[in-house]
Amino acid sequence: MLRFLTAGESHGKGLVTIIDNFPAGVKIDEDFINEKLKLRQSGYGRGARQKIETDKIEFLSGVRGGLTTGSPISLFIKNKDYENWRDRMDAFKPVPEESKIHTPRPGHADFAGSIKFGLDDIRNVLERSSARETASRVAVGAICQILLKNFGIDFASAVLSIGGVGIGTAEILADTHAAKKKATELNSDAFFSETAEIDRFSIDIFDPTIRQNIENSELRMPYPEHEEKAKAFIDKMKAEGDTAGGLITAQAKGVPVGLGSFTQWDEKLDAHIAMSVMSIQAIKSVEIGAGVKSAYLRGSECHDSIYYQSADKGKGGGAAGGFYRKTDNAGGIEGGMSNGEIISVTCAMKPIPTLMKPYLDTVDLNTCEPKKAFLERSDVCAVPAASIVVESALAFSICYFFLKKFGGDNMNEIKRNYDGYIKNGTEN
C-alpha cells in the first residue's frame, strides 16, 4: 500500500521523506517537482525565510536513470538556514538555558506538545510542527501527480479568498465581524464590498483563462480584481502586526469511476481526502463538493442528476462510457467512491498563530505566570503556499486509491489493469 513518512525540523539540516510501495517504471520529472516546491515558497505575504531557502529535491534512492525502480524512494530537501541555527539545533551540543522557550503561542502546537512529551523547551515542538514540513508533502504530491498524468488525471488549486476578501465569503462574514456592521457599511467597505459577487461553487479552475489568472497571481487568485484588495488587506495586517487566513480550493479532473469503496468506513475516498487535507498545518475545515451548503439545500436541489451520451457526440465518453452530470454538488464522490466528475475540495486555513505584536495572552509553563505570546519569524499570510500543499494532499489520496484499484509492481502492469477496467466500463 502506498505510504510515506517525513522527518526533519524547521531549522534542522533538512527534510527527509520516504515513499514506500511506489511502482517501478515511472519517469520522474525533477523540474516539475522543483516547480511545485518553488510555488510552495511563493506568494504575497510570505516572510524573510523564503528569501533564504530555495528548495530543491535530491533523490537518495529509488530512482535510477530517471525511472523509479520499485524500491523505497528517499528524498532530501536541504535547509540552507541551518547554518544560522547550527549552535541551537546541534544533535548533541547542550541547549543553553537562556535560549529555551517556555511560553506557548495560542493556536499553535506549543502548549499541547510540550505537555504531551514532558518537554522543558517549546522549540522541540515548534521545530517539527512547523509548516516547513509541508515541503516534503509537496514533493510526495508532485511525484503522485507525475504518475497520474499518465492516465489523464489533472490537478489544480486556487485561493478563493484572503481574510474574507474574494469569492464566496459573504455568508461566512455574516456570522463573524461583518455581523457587527450595518449592511450599508459592509457594502461600502473597501475590502468586503465584492465578496458576494461570485459563487465559489460555480468557478471552474480548469478553465484555461482562469488557470492562467491563477498562475499569474501572487496570491493564486482566479480574478485579478480581487487580488489588489487582498494585497491591501495583507498589507494592513502586516502594519498591525497581525495575520490572515483564507479559503482554498483544490480539484482533480479525469479521475475514473470507482476509486474508494462503500464497504468499510476507512475505505471511503472522501474520508481519506478529508484526513489528508485536515492534517495540513493551520487547516481547520474541509468540504467536499457543496460541503456545508448541502445542509441548506433540498434533496431535489442537492443531488446531481445522471445523464448518458455517446462519446462520439462530445459529452461523456469518460471512464464510465458516457455517463455525466450537469452539476457537481457531490464534489465527484458518492458513497465514498469517485463518480467520474471533478473531485472538488474546499478548505479553510486559519491565520498563522505567530503574531508580530503581543496581542495574545499566555502563561509561562514553568512558573504559570501570565505572559504575552513570544515572537518567532513567520509569515503574515501563507494561504497561497498552502493551496499547493492542499493540491498535493489531494493528489496523494487519489494516487493511494488509484494504485489500490489498478495496482501492480510496474507501470506496464498498472496500465493493463487500467485499460481493461476502462474498456469494460465503456462497453457496458
C-alpha positions as CSV (number, residue, x, y, z in Angstrom):
1,M,0.0,0.0,0.0
2,L,1.3,3.4,-1.0
3,R,2.6,5.3,2.1
4,F,5.1,8.0,3.0
5,L,6.9,9.2,6.1
6,T,8.6,12.5,6.7
7,A,11.3,13.6,9.2
8,G,13.1,16.8,9.9
9,E,12.9,20.1,11.7
10,S,12.2,23.6,10.5
11,H,15.8,24.8,11.3
12,G,17.5,21.4,11.2
13,K,19.8,20.1,8.4
14,G,16.9,19.3,6.2
15,L,13.8,17.3,5.5
16,V,13.8,13.6,4.8
17,T,11.0,11.7,3.1
18,I,10.5,8.0,2.3
19,I,7.8,6.9,-0.1
20,D,7.1,3.1,0.0
21,N,5.3,0.8,-2.4
22,F,5.6,3.2,-5.4
23,P,5.6,1.3,-8.7
24,A,8.6,0.9,-10.9
25,G,8.9,2.4,-14.4
26,V,7.5,5.9,-13.6
27,K,9.6,8.6,-15.4
28,I,10.4,11.3,-12.9
29,D,10.3,14.9,-14.0
30,E,12.6,16.6,-11.5
31,D,11.8,20.1,-12.9
32,F,8.1,19.6,-12.2
33,I,8.7,18.7,-8.6
34,N,11.0,21.7,-8.1
35,E,8.5,24.0,-9.6
36,K,5.9,22.8,-7.1
37,L,8.4,23.4,-4.3
38,K,9.0,26.9,-5.6
39,L,5.3,27.6,-5.7
40,R,5.0,26.5,-2.1
41,Q,7.6,29.1,-1.1
42,S,6.0,31.9,-3.1
43,G,3.1,34.2,-2.5
44,Y,2.4,37.7,-1.3
45,G,2.7,37.9,2.5
46,R,5.4,35.4,3.0
47,G,8.3,36.1,5.5
48,A,12.0,36.5,5.2
49,R,12.7,32.7,5.5
50,Q,11.6,32.3,1.9
51,K,14.4,34.6,0.7
52,I,16.9,32.3,2.3
53,E,15.7,28.9,1.2
54,T,15.4,27.7,-2.4
55,D,14.0,24.3,-2.1
56,K,15.4,21.6,-4.5
57,I,14.7,17.9,-4.4
58,E,17.5,15.4,-4.0
59,F,16.8,11.8,-4.6
60,L,18.8,9.5,-2.4
61,S,17.3,6.2,-3.5
62,G,14.5,4.6,-5.6
63,V,15.2,6.4,-8.8
64,R,17.8,5.3,-11.4
65,G,18.2,6.6,-14.9
66,G,15.2,8.9,-14.4
67,L,12.9,6.0,-13.7
68,T,11.5,4.7,-10.4
69,T,12.9,1.2,-9.5
70,G,10.2,-0.1,-7.2
71,S,12.4,0.3,-4.2
72,P,11.6,2.8,-1.5
73,I,12.1,6.4,-2.8
74,S,14.0,8.6,-0.3
75,L,14.2,12.3,-0.8
76,F,16.1,15.1,0.9
77,I,15.4,18.8,0.9
78,K,18.2,20.8,2.4
79,N,17.6,23.7,4.9
80,K,20.0,26.4,4.0
81,D,19.1,28.3,7.1
82,Y,20.6,25.5,9.2
83,E,23.9,27.3,9.2
84,N,22.4,30.2,11.1
85,W,20.9,27.8,13.7
86,R,23.7,25.2,14.0
87,D,24.6,26.0,17.6
88,R,20.9,25.8,18.7
89,M,20.0,22.8,16.7
90,D,23.0,20.6,17.1
91,A,22.2,16.9,17.9
92,F,24.5,16.7,20.9
93,K,25.5,20.2,22.0
94,P,23.8,21.2,25.3
95,V,21.0,23.7,24.8
96,P,21.7,27.0,26.7
97,E,19.0,27.6,29.4
98,E,18.6,31.2,28.2
99,S,17.6,30.1,24.7
100,K,14.8,27.8,25.9
101,I,11.2,28.8,25.3
102,H,8.6,28.3,28.0
103,T,5.6,30.5,26.7
104,P,3.3,28.7,24.3
105,R,1.6,30.6,21.5
106,P,-2.2,30.2,21.4
107,G,-3.3,28.4,18.3
108,H,0.0,26.5,17.9
109,A,1.2,23.0,18.8
110,D,3.4,24.6,21.5
111,F,1.2,24.0,24.6
112,A,-0.2,20.5,24.0
113,G,3.0,19.2,22.5
114,S,5.1,20.4,25.5
115,I,2.6,18.8,28.0
116,K,2.3,15.6,26.0
117,F,6.1,14.9,25.7
118,G,7.1,16.5,29.0
119,L,9.4,19.0,27.3
120,D,11.1,21.9,29.0
121,D,11.8,23.7,25.7
122,I,8.9,24.5,23.4
123,R,11.4,24.7,20.4
124,N,11.4,20.9,20.5
125,V,7.7,21.1,19.5
126,L,7.6,24.1,17.2
127,E,10.6,22.8,15.0
128,R,8.7,19.7,14.0
129,S,5.2,21.1,14.0
130,S,6.2,24.0,11.7
131,A,4.7,24.2,8.2
132,R,8.2,23.8,6.9
133,E,7.4,20.0,6.9
134,T,4.9,20.6,4.1
135,A,7.8,20.9,1.6
136,S,8.1,17.1,2.0
137,R,4.4,16.6,1.3
138,V,4.5,18.8,-1.8
139,A,7.3,16.6,-3.2
140,V,5.3,13.5,-2.5
141,G,2.2,15.0,-4.1
142,A,4.2,16.1,-7.2
143,I,5.5,12.5,-7.6
144,C,1.9,11.2,-7.3
145,Q,0.8,13.7,-10.0
146,I,3.6,12.6,-12.3
147,L,2.2,9.0,-12.1
148,L,-1.4,10.0,-12.5
149,K,-0.7,12.2,-15.6
150,N,-0.1,9.0,-17.5
151,F,-3.8,8.3,-17.0
152,G,-5.2,11.7,-17.9
153,I,-5.7,12.8,-14.3
154,D,-5.0,16.5,-13.8
155,F,-4.9,18.7,-10.7
156,A,-5.4,22.4,-10.0
157,S,-5.8,24.7,-7.0
158,A,-6.6,28.2,-6.2
159,V,-7.1,30.7,-3.4
160,L,-10.7,31.8,-3.2
161,S,-10.3,34.5,-0.5
162,I,-7.9,36.0,1.9
163,G,-9.3,37.1,5.3
164,G,-12.8,37.3,3.7
165,V,-11.6,39.2,0.6
166,G,-12.5,37.3,-2.5
167,I,-15.0,34.6,-3.6
168,G,-17.9,33.1,-1.7
169,T,-17.3,34.6,1.8
170,A,-20.4,36.8,2.3
171,E,-22.3,34.1,4.1
172,I,-19.4,33.4,6.3
173,L,-18.7,37.0,7.1
174,A,-22.4,37.4,8.1
175,D,-21.6,35.2,11.1
176,T,-18.4,36.9,12.2
177,H,-17.1,40.5,12.3
178,A,-19.4,41.6,9.4
179,A,-22.5,40.8,11.6
180,K,-21.5,43.8,13.8
181,K,-21.7,46.2,10.9
182,K,-24.8,47.5,9.2
183,A,-25.5,46.2,5.7
184,T,-24.8,49.7,4.2
185,E,-21.5,49.9,6.0
186,L,-20.5,46.4,4.7
187,N,-21.4,47.3,1.1
188,S,-19.2,50.4,1.2
189,D,-16.2,48.6,2.9
190,A,-13.0,48.9,0.9
191,F,-12.3,45.2,1.4
192,F,-15.6,43.4,1.6
193,S,-17.9,45.1,-0.9
194,E,-17.4,42.5,-3.6
195,T,-17.4,39.3,-1.6
196,A,-20.8,38.2,-2.7
197,E,-20.3,38.7,-6.5
198,I,-19.2,35.2,-7.4
199,D,-20.5,31.8,-6.1
200,R,-17.4,29.7,-5.1
201,F,-19.3,26.6,-6.2
202,S,-19.6,27.7,-9.8
203,I,-15.9,28.5,-10.5
204,D,-14.0,26.2,-12.9
205,I,-10.3,26.4,-12.1
206,F,-9.5,24.1,-15.0
207,D,-10.8,26.8,-17.4
208,P,-7.7,28.0,-19.4
209,T,-8.3,31.7,-18.7
210,I,-8.9,31.1,-15.0
211,R,-5.9,28.8,-14.8
212,Q,-3.7,31.4,-16.4
213,N,-5.0,34.1,-14.0
214,I,-4.1,31.8,-11.1
215,E,-0.6,31.2,-12.4
216,N,-0.1,34.9,-12.9
217,S,-1.3,35.9,-9.5
218,E,1.0,36.3,-6.5
219,L,-1.9,35.1,-4.4
220,R,-3.0,32.4,-6.7
221,M,-6.5,34.0,-7.0
222,P,-8.7,33.4,-10.1
223,Y,-9.8,37.0,-10.6
224,P,-7.3,39.9,-10.8
225,E,-9.9,42.4,-9.4
226,H,-9.8,40.5,-6.1
227,E,-6.1,40.4,-5.9
228,E,-5.4,44.0,-5.3
229,K,-7.9,44.2,-2.5
230,A,-6.5,41.1,-0.9
231,K,-2.9,42.5,-1.1
232,A,-4.1,45.7,0.6
233,F,-5.7,43.6,3.3
234,I,-2.4,41.7,3.8
235,D,-0.5,45.0,4.0
236,K,-3.0,46.2,6.6
237,M,-2.5,43.0,8.7
238,K,1.3,43.4,8.4
239,A,1.2,47.0,9.6
240,E,-0.9,46.0,12.5
241,G,1.3,43.0,13.4
242,D,-1.5,40.6,12.7
243,T,-2.0,37.7,10.3
244,A,-4.6,36.5,7.8
245,G,-6.1,33.1,6.8
246,G,-8.2,32.2,3.8
247,L,-10.2,29.9,1.7
248,I,-8.6,27.3,-0.7
249,T,-10.0,25.0,-3.3
250,A,-8.2,22.1,-5.0
251,Q,-9.6,19.9,-7.7
252,A,-8.8,16.7,-9.6
253,K,-10.1,16.1,-13.2
254,G,-10.2,12.8,-15.1
255,V,-10.5,10.5,-12.1
256,P,-12.1,7.3,-13.2
257,V,-15.3,6.0,-11.6
258,G,-14.8,3.6,-8.6
259,L,-11.8,4.8,-6.6
260,G,-12.5,4.2,-2.9
261,S,-15.3,2.0,-1.6
262,F,-18.6,2.0,0.4
263,T,-17.8,-1.3,2.1
264,Q,-15.9,0.0,5.1
265,W,-15.5,3.3,6.8
266,D,-11.8,3.6,6.2
267,E,-12.1,2.7,2.5
268,K,-14.0,5.8,1.6
269,L,-12.2,8.2,-0.8
270,D,-13.7,11.4,0.7
271,A,-12.8,10.3,4.2
272,H,-9.1,9.8,3.2
273,I,-9.1,13.1,1.4
274,A,-10.5,14.9,4.4
275,M,-7.8,13.3,6.6
276,S,-5.0,14.2,4.2
277,V,-6.1,17.9,3.9
278,M,-7.0,18.3,7.6
279,S,-3.6,17.1,8.6
280,I,-2.0,20.2,6.9
281,Q,-0.9,22.8,9.4
282,A,-3.5,25.5,10.1
283,I,-6.3,23.9,8.1
284,K,-9.5,24.0,10.2
285,S,-12.3,22.7,7.9
286,V,-12.6,20.5,4.8
287,E,-15.6,20.4,2.5
288,I,-16.2,18.0,-0.4
289,G,-18.3,19.5,-3.2
290,A,-21.1,21.7,-1.9
291,G,-20.0,20.9,1.7
292,V,-21.8,22.9,4.3
293,K,-24.1,24.4,1.6
294,S,-25.6,20.9,1.3
295,A,-27.3,21.3,4.7
296,Y,-29.4,24.2,3.3
297,L,-30.5,22.6,0.0
298,R,-33.5,20.4,-0.7
299,G,-32.8,16.9,-1.9
300,S,-34.1,17.9,-5.4
301,E,-31.6,20.7,-5.5
302,C,-28.6,19.0,-4.0
303,H,-28.2,15.7,-5.8
304,D,-26.6,15.6,-9.3
305,S,-28.8,14.0,-11.9
306,I,-27.2,11.4,-14.2
307,Y,-27.2,11.5,-18.0
308,Y,-25.7,9.5,-20.8
309,Q,-24.4,10.5,-24.2
310,S,-22.3,8.6,-26.7
311,A,-18.6,9.5,-26.6
312,D,-18.6,10.4,-30.3
313,K,-21.2,13.1,-29.6
314,G,-18.8,15.1,-27.4
315,K,-20.2,14.8,-23.9
316,G,-19.2,11.9,-21.6
317,G,-17.1,9.1,-23.0
318,G,-15.1,9.0,-19.8
319,A,-14.3,6.1,-17.5
320,A,-18.0,5.1,-17.2
321,G,-18.5,5.3,-21.0
322,G,-20.6,8.4,-21.5
323,F,-22.3,8.9,-18.1
324,Y,-22.1,12.5,-16.9
325,R,-23.7,15.2,-14.7
326,K,-24.7,18.8,-15.3
327,T,-23.9,19.7,-11.7
328,D,-21.3,18.5,-9.2
329,N,-22.6,19.2,-5.7
330,A,-21.2,15.8,-4.7
331,G,-17.7,17.0,-5.5
332,G,-17.1,14.0,-7.6
333,I,-17.6,11.5,-4.8
334,E,-20.7,9.5,-3.9
335,G,-20.9,6.7,-1.3
336,G,-17.1,7.1,-0.6
337,M,-16.3,6.5,-4.3
338,S,-15.3,8.7,-7.2
339,N,-18.2,9.1,-9.7
340,G,-16.2,10.3,-12.7
341,E,-16.9,14.0,-12.2
342,I,-14.4,16.6,-11.0
343,I,-13.3,15.9,-7.4
344,S,-13.6,19.2,-5.6
345,V,-12.2,20.1,-2.1
346,T,-12.6,23.4,-0.3
347,C,-10.8,24.1,3.0
348,A,-10.3,27.0,5.4
349,M,-6.9,28.0,6.7
350,K,-6.8,29.9,9.9
351,P,-4.5,32.9,10.5
352,I,-0.9,31.9,11.4
353,P,-0.6,31.8,15.3
354,T,2.7,33.8,15.4
355,L,1.8,37.5,15.6
356,M,4.3,40.3,15.3
357,K,2.6,42.2,18.1
358,P,1.9,40.7,21.5
359,Y,-1.8,40.6,21.3
360,L,-2.3,37.1,22.8
361,D,-2.2,36.2,26.4
362,T,-0.4,33.0,27.5
363,V,1.4,31.7,30.6
364,D,4.9,30.5,31.4
365,L,4.8,26.7,31.5
366,N,7.4,26.6,34.2
367,T,6.1,29.3,36.6
368,C,2.5,29.5,35.5
369,E,2.9,33.3,35.5
370,P,0.9,35.3,32.9
371,K,2.9,36.3,29.8
372,K,2.4,37.5,26.2
373,A,3.0,35.1,23.4
374,F,6.6,35.2,22.0
375,L,7.6,36.2,18.6
376,E,9.1,33.7,16.0
377,R,10.0,34.6,12.4
378,S,6.9,33.9,10.5
379,D,4.6,35.0,7.6
380,V,1.7,37.4,7.5
381,C,-0.2,35.2,5.1
382,A,0.7,31.8,3.7
383,V,-2.6,30.8,2.1
384,P,-1.2,30.8,-1.5
385,A,1.6,28.4,-0.4
386,A,-1.0,26.3,1.4
387,S,-3.0,25.9,-1.8
388,I,-0.1,24.0,-3.3
389,V,0.1,21.8,-0.2
390,V,-3.7,21.1,-0.4
391,E,-3.3,20.1,-4.1
392,S,-0.5,17.8,-3.1
393,A,-2.6,16.2,-0.3
394,L,-5.4,15.6,-2.8
395,A,-3.0,14.0,-5.3
396,F,-1.7,11.6,-2.7
397,S,-5.1,10.4,-1.6
398,I,-6.2,9.9,-5.2
399,C,-2.9,8.1,-6.1
400,Y,-3.4,5.9,-3.0
401,F,-6.7,4.6,-4.1
402,F,-5.7,4.6,-7.8
403,L,-2.9,2.2,-7.0
404,K,-5.1,0.2,-4.7
405,K,-7.6,-0.4,-7.6
406,F,-5.2,-0.7,-10.5
407,G,-2.0,-1.6,-8.6
408,G,0.9,-3.5,-9.9
409,D,4.6,-3.6,-9.3
410,N,5.3,-1.6,-12.5
411,M,3.7,0.8,-14.9
412,N,3.0,-1.7,-17.6
413,E,1.1,-3.9,-15.2
414,I,-0.9,-0.9,-13.9
415,K,-1.7,0.2,-17.5
416,R,-3.0,-3.2,-18.4
417,N,-5.3,-3.2,-15.3
418,Y,-6.5,0.3,-16.0
419,D,-7.1,-0.2,-19.7
420,G,-9.0,-3.4,-19.0
421,Y,-11.3,-1.6,-16.5
422,I,-11.9,1.4,-18.8
423,K,-12.7,-0.8,-21.8
424,N,-15.1,-2.9,-19.7
425,G,-16.8,0.1,-18.4
426,T,-17.1,1.7,-21.8
427,E,-18.5,-1.3,-23.4
428,N,-21.2,-1.6,-20.7
